[in-house]
């Protein structure tokens, strides 16, 4: 366990050489970071699911003939009747209230590129989360050992 390291700014310090208070601080900080990273992973999963649904909706929309009546969702529970006037072009929400008109193929391509980007970010973030979780777990094990040692020596 002498190789256990935890980043602390300029250099790394062995976890075994830290005091109980320092170990508690390292563990708390690592646990906090793990929780934040897990929230980010959850958000990425949600965004990926929404883009998958959007891509599927674009596919379904491309199969419908012009002039067909349908229900369009305004919110999760509010739908309004509408008529499909153009099944070749769509408005793509590119964020912060901006929409860009694209062809159906460009819209599908946009969704696929965003999905691939999110999956790549998810994989990278998952690696970082695993490393942080390992640091937190290792700090916890060393902390427990030190606390046990202090309890038996007193």
Order of alpha helices (4+ residues) and beta strands (2+ residues): beta-beta-alpha-beta-beta-beta-beta-alpha
